[in-house]
Amino acid sequence: MGRRCQGRDDPGCRHRCRTRVAAGFRRIACGIPATAALAAATSGGAEVCGLGRRKGRVRPGFEADLLVVGGDPTSDISALRRPLAVYRAGDPVR
């Protein structure tokens, strides 16, 4: 089976998605578990783009591109709409 990743026009979902967060919400509306939607938006996307050895996961040696939220997006995906901090390659962006 192939790797599932997040995209704007995911053929696995009938909704047209304009952002990764919106796409995650749409995936869940289509019955995909939150954990699978988050994996598709992070590690799945990195793998498909050939960046899986340095992006998409929180691991030593990986680039620290992080979205910090004040909740658990695996139980409440709307937490992604309320970021507390954003980091790109370990540097604060917001």
N, C-alpha and C positions, 0 to 999 in steps of 0.2 A: 504494500500500500504506500502511496506517495505521502510526502510531507504536506500538511495543511498549513497554509500561511494566510495572513490577512491582506486583503487588497481592496481596491475601490469597487470593483465589479466581480465579486466572488461568485462563481457559478454555483456554489453550494447553498446559496441563499437567494431568495426572490427579491430582497430589498436592494436598492441602489445605495451604497454607502459612500459618504464623502470624506470621512475622517476615520482614523483607526479607532478612536473611542466610540464614535457612532457605529462603526462596523462591529465592534465588540458587543454593543447593545443589540444590534440587529441579529447577530449570531445567536445570542441568548434567546431572543424572540423566536428564532427558528428552532429552538430546542437544544442547542449546543451548550454543554455545561460551561460555567464561567471559567473554570480552570483551563478548558480546551481553547476558549476564545482568547484568554490571556497568553497561552503558549503560542497560538497562531500569530498574535501580534508581536511577540518578542522572539523567542528562539526559532519558531517556524519561519518567520520572515528573514531572520539573519541567515539561516541555513540556505534558503532558496536563493538569496542574493549572494551567496558565496562568502558570507561574513561570519559563519557559525563558529569559527575558531577564535574570534575576538569580540563578538557582540551577541546580544540576545539572552545572556545569562548573568547572574551574579556569582562570579567565580574569581579566584586569584588569577591575575594575568589578563583578564578581560577588560575592555574599556568600560568605564563606569558611567554609562548612560542610564540615568535613573529618574523615575518619577516617584516622588515620595507623597503618599496620601495618608490621611488621618483615619483610615478604616481598613477593612479587609475586603479587597475587591473580589475575592473568591466567594464571599457570601453576600456582598452588596456591590455590584459592578459600578453603581453610580458614584462610588468613592473616587473613581478616576476623573470625575468632573470637578473635583475639589482638591487640586494639587496643593501641597504645602511647600514643595521645593522641586526644582528640576535641575539635574546635573547632566552635563555633556562631557565625556572623557574626564570625569571627576571634578570638573569646574562648575560652580553654581551658575545657572542661567537665569533662574528666577527664584 
